[in-house]
Amino acid sequence: GDILDAYLRTDGVWIFTQNKQFYTTNNEKECADKCEAERNFTCRAFLFTRKKLQCLTLAENAKMTVAFTSTDTVLYEKRIYLMQCKRGIGTDYRGTEAKTQRGILCQKWAEKIPHKPNYTPEKHPNAGLEENYCRNPDGDENGPWCYTTDPAMRFDYCAIPECEDQCMQCNGEDYHGEVSRTESGLECQRWDVQEPHMHGFILKHYPGKDLKMNYCRNPDGELRPWCFTTNPKKRWEYCNIPRCTTPPPVPGLSSQCLSGKGEDYRGRIATTESGNACQHWNTQFPHKHGWIPDRYPCKGLEENYCRNPDGEKQPWCYTTNSSIRWEYCTIPPCGRTEQGIAGKNNAPVQVPLTEECYRGKGQNYRGTTSVTASGKKCQAWSSMFPHRHIKTPDKFPDADLRDNYCRNPDGDSSPWCFTTDPNMIWDYCNLKKCDDHTQE
């Protein structure tokens, strides 16, 4: 990746430090190279001035000294020295924890009392053996440790938390890391600005999605975290976030029945509400689709069981009937017995909230139909997959763009929606005009 990905950038900040070196460089990347090659001290950060093209490598970061504002200056701090968590066994941990898991103060690595150390800064100059901070210079499988100040205990391990935000579980919907460049190296656009790309991902409309700074995020259920780019010719791109080695969370017991929309349903019902057998998720026949189990490891796409991977009204599946692409499934609600509600001849669990017809152009239609006239499933209005668009709930607050229900936000001839078929952007919905004599 880009060398600058290893640094946290802050514009307009200068930090006071006595231990520094001056260099003349042409850009921030050359300055980062100087920081990596610094041998006079441990380089934790660097300052770069755009006008003078001046580079200062620094022994301290903003956590260790005084910072103040300075125009035309950019501070780059090495992320590894800002992290208070460990990745893997923590051989690259450079945080400032200085107590053991039992609360005993660590002995300084350069001292010989009360314990004479085998690992010293002189013997291991690249192990980060500074002060009395917990480190893992010998690659101990139990993680960072230190010699203790207790004469009766030579060493002990430190309680350093795992860095969950350095990797992603599932498809990265809960990723809260600070990667801010795309997989091709483009810098990400801040979420709170509309240049160079206008978009609908506003923090107040996505309060739980952590859309801060210009960090890569996955607010709309994409394959993995992404961002809009600062390149006017490239609207958005995926980010290269590694998968966590720890297993993803397991759904709760309530997922054997229907609660809410059934997104956590992991039961074994595999027939639709009209009695059609479900198509296996890992096959593309008779219907081609994008819900491939390997791409969505936490959606429970096992066998041909009914699932709700995309926030639909209730669990569904593609059918083995070549003339019916997909259908909802009838899942017994939680807290009720299955008797009398799981049969194919009974009514579906969720019924339309209002009448399923429209008047005029359908701009006031508020029903729950989410199928097009050609039988395609509707894409959720807040989603940008498979089609990116500007018909978002925040841009059309009065159009009731909920879930993936058919709507007419732009005054078209009748309600419509974007489709989940990558080859068809949109289509009118499978709705009739209301009979004029129908009671309002």
N, C-alpha and C positions, 0 to 999 in steps of 0.2 A: 504493500500500500504506500500511500504518500507519506513522506517522512514527517510532515506536519500533523498527521493524524495522532501521533504520539504526544501532542502538545495541546493544552487548553489555551485558546486565544482570547485575550481581553483587549479591546481597543481603548486608547486614551488613558492608559495607566502606566505610571513609572514607580518602581520600588527602590527604596534606599538600601544600598549594600556596599560594603567596603571591599569585598572580595569579588573582583570583576576583571574582565579583559576586553579591550577594544579591538575591533576588526573592521575593515572596509569590505562590504559585500554588495552584490547587486540586487539581492532579493532575500526573502525570509527563508527560503530553502537552503541557500548558501550559509545563512546565519545558523540554521539548525545543524548543518554539517559541522560548523565550528564548535557548537555546543557538544555534539557527539564526540568530537576529537579532542576536547579540552583535557589537558593533563595537569594544569596548575592547581585544579581543585575539582570537586564533583560538581558538574554543571547541572543545576536543577531548573534553570530557566534562561531565557534570553530576551533582550529588548531590541527592537528594530525601529529605526526612524526612517520614514519614507523619503523625506526631502534630502537628508544628508547621506542616506544609504549607509547609516552607521549601525554596527552590530555590537552589542555588549553581552557577553556570556556572564552568567551570574551563579554564585554559589548558593543563593537563597531564593526562595519563592515567596509569594504574598502571605503564606501561612507563617513565615518565619521572621518577617520584618515589616517595616512601615510602607504603605502604598499611598500614592497621591496622584491626582489627575495631571495629565500632560498631553496636550494635543499633538497630533502627528506621530504618536508613539504607540507601538503595539507590543504587548507583553505576551510571550509564549511560555507557559509553564509545563514542564514534563508531567504528564498525567500520573506516571508511576510513583512520583513523590507526593501526589495529592491524594492517592487512594488509601483508604483506611481498611481495605479488605484484601483478601488474597485470591489469586487464581491458581487452581490446582493445589500443589503442595507448597506454594508460596516462595519459591526460590527467587522470584523477582519482587517480592514484597519489600517496599521501601517506606512504609508508614512509620508512625511515631509511637506505637504502643511500646511501653517500657515496663510492663508488669506481666508476671506469669499468670496462668489460668487460676492459680491459688491466691493471686494478689500480692505476690512477693516482688519487690523492686529488683529490676535487672542490674547486674554488674556491667560496668562499661567494658567494651571489648578491648580497649587499650590498657586496662588495668590488670594487675596480677593478684589483687587481694579482694575477697577472701579465697578466690580460686585462681590457680595458674591456668590460663586458657590454652587450648590447642589451636583454636581459630582466632587469629589476630588480624587487624587491618593490614599489617605488613605482609603476612603470609597469603592473604586473600584480598588483594586490592579491589577486585571487581564484585565482591560479595556485599557491598554496602554496609560494612561493619562500623557504623558511626555511633557515637555516644553509647547509650545502653539500649538501643532499639532492638526489638525482636527481629531476628533474621533466620534464614535457613541456608547457611553457607555449605552444608554437607549434603543437601538434597534429602533430608530426613522425610520419610513418608508421612509422618505425623504433623508436618508443617513447621512454621517458624518457632524458634525457641531462644533461650538466652541463658548465660551463666547467672546465678542468682546471688543476691547480697546476703543470703543465709548460709553461714559456714557449714550447716548440716545438710544442705541440699546443693549439690554442684550445679545442676541445670534443671530447667523445667520448660514445658511447652507453653505457648501463649495462645490465648483465645481470640484468634483473628477470624472474623466472619468471612464467608465466601462472597465473591463478587458476582452476584447474580446478574447485575446490569451490564456485565462485560460480554455476555452471551445471550442468546435468546432461547426461550422454551417455545415449543409449538411453532407458530408462525410469527412470533415476535409481537403479538398484540399487547403484551405486558412489558415489552422492552423499554427500559428507562435509562439506557446508557447515553454516552456523550459523543458517539461517532457522528460526524457532521460532514462527511464526504461520501459521494456515491461510489459504486463499484468501479467506475471508470476514472475516479479521481476528481470529479467536479465538486465544487463547494456547494453546500446546501443553502437554499434561500430560507430566511427566517420565516416562521409560521405567522408572525404578526405583521408582515408586510405583504403588499400586493404587486411588487415589482421584482423581477421582470415578468412574473406570471401571476395573473389574477386567479383566485381560488376561493372555495367555500369552507376551508378548514380553519374556522375561527375558534379560538380557545373557549369563548363563552358558549359556543354551540357544541363543543366536544370537551366538557369539563373533566371527564375522567381519562382523557387520552394523553395527558402530559405534553401538550404541544408547546414546549418552551424552547427559546433560542432557535437554533437551526438544526436541532438534533434529529436524526433519523427516527421515524416512528411508523406505526402501522395502525392508523385510526379506522381503517375501512375494510379490514379483513383481507388484505392482499396476501400474496405468498410469503412475503417477508417485509421488514421495515424498508421505507423509502423516503424520499423527500423531493420537493420541487428544487430545481437547480438554479444557480445564479447565471447560467448560460441562457441567453434569450432564445437560442435555437434548440434547446433541449428542455422540454417542460418538466419532466420528472424522470427519476431513475431509482432502481433498487440500490440499497446499501449492502456492503459485504459484512454481515454480522455472523460470527460463528455460532453454531448450535451448542447449547450447554451439554456437558457430559452427564449431568445428573438427570434422572428420568423425570418426565413431566408429571404434574399432579394427576392423581387418579380421581375420576368422578365419584361423587358421594352415592350413598345407598338410594337416595330418592330418585336417581336417574333410571330406575327400573319402571317408572310410571311417569305420567305427564304432569310436570309442574311448569307454570309459565308457558313459554313457547316450546318447551321440550328440547332446548339446545343442549342440555346435559343428559338427555335420554340415551341409555345404553342397553336397552332391552333387546329382545330377539324377534319381535314382530317383523315379518318380512312380506306382508301383503298389503295392498292399498285398500282404501275404504270401499272401492267397488269390487274388490276381490282379485285384482291382478297381482301376479307374483312380481316381486321386486327384482330388478337387474342387479347383478353383483357390481359393487363400486369399482373393482379393479378390472372390469371388462368394458369394452367400448361397443358392445353389440347387444341389442339392436340399436342403441342410442349412443352416439359419441358425446362426451362431456369432459369437463375440466376438473371434476371432483375426484382426483386421483389420490388414493390413500397415502402414498409416499410424500405427496406434496403437502398434505394436511394431516400431520401425525396425531393431532390432539382432537380431531373431530369425530373419532370413533367410527370411521368408515370401514367397518368389518363386514365380511361376507356380503349379504344383500339386505342387512337390517335397515329398517326405517331410521332416518336421522334428520337433524336440522342443522346443517353446517353453515347456513347463510342467513340465519335470523328470520326465517319464514314464520308464518302464523303457527305452524305445528310441524312435527316430523313428516317427512315425505320420502319418496324414492323414485328413481327411473323405473319404468315397468318393462317386463319382458314382452309386452304387446307392442309390436312395431308401429302401430297406428296411434298409440297413446304414449307420449314422451315421458310424462311424470304424473304422479298423483299424490295427494295427501294420504296419510295412514291414520287409522283410528287407534289411538293409544289410550289405555285406561288412565283416568286422572288419579293423582296421588290422593290417598285418603278415602277412596271408594273401592268397592270390590269389582273385580273384572266381570262378574256375572251380569249379563244383560247389556253390556256396552261394548264388548270386543267383537261382536259378530259383524259380518260384512253388510247385513241388511239393516243395521241400526243407523241412526243419524250420526253424522260426524261430530266430534267433540266440540269443535268450534263452528258456529253457524254465522253467516253474514250478519254484521251489526245493524245494517240498514237495508232498505230495498235495493235490489241489484238491477236498477235501470237508471237512466239519466234523462234530464230535461234540458231542452235547449241545446247548448254545446257541451253540457256536462261540467261546467266550471264549478258548480256547487255539489257535484257528486262526491259523497263521503262514504261510499260502500267499501267492501273489503275484497272485491274481485282483484286477482293479481295474475291473470292469464290473458294473453293477447288473442286476437281473432284467429291467428295462425297456430295457436296452441303453445306458444312460447311462455316460459315462466318469466315474470317481471323481475328486473334488477331493483334492489333497494335504492331509494332516492339519495340516501346519504352515502352510498357506495360508489366507488370509482372503478369497479371491476365487474364485468370485463370492459365497460365503456366509461371513459372519462367525460364529464359534462359539467354544465354550469346550472342545471336545474336542481339546485340544492335547497333544503329546507330553510336555510338562513337567507337565501336570496329571494325566496317566495314564501314569506312567513304566513300569508293568508291562504295558501293553497292546500294546507293540510297534507304535506308530503310525508306521510307516515309510512314506515316499513316499505313494502314494495307494492302498495295499493295503487290501482289505476287512478289517474288524476288528469286534470287539464289545466296546468298552471299558466299556459301561454295563449289561451284563447283559440286553440285548434278546433277542428270541426266536431271532435268528440274525445272522451277520455282515452289516454294512451299511457305507455310506459316504455322505458328502456328495457331491453330483453337480456336474459342471461346467456343468450346464444351469441358467441363472439362474431358470428357472420351476419347478424341482423341487429343494427343499432337500436331501432325502436319499432313499435307497431301499435296500431289502434287496439283497444281492448275488446274482449268478447262480451259486449254489453248491448242490451236492447234499449230503445227509447221507451220511456214510460208511456203507458196508455193515458191519454189526456183525462180520462174519467177516474183514474186511480186517485184515491183520497190522499191528500198530502199528509 
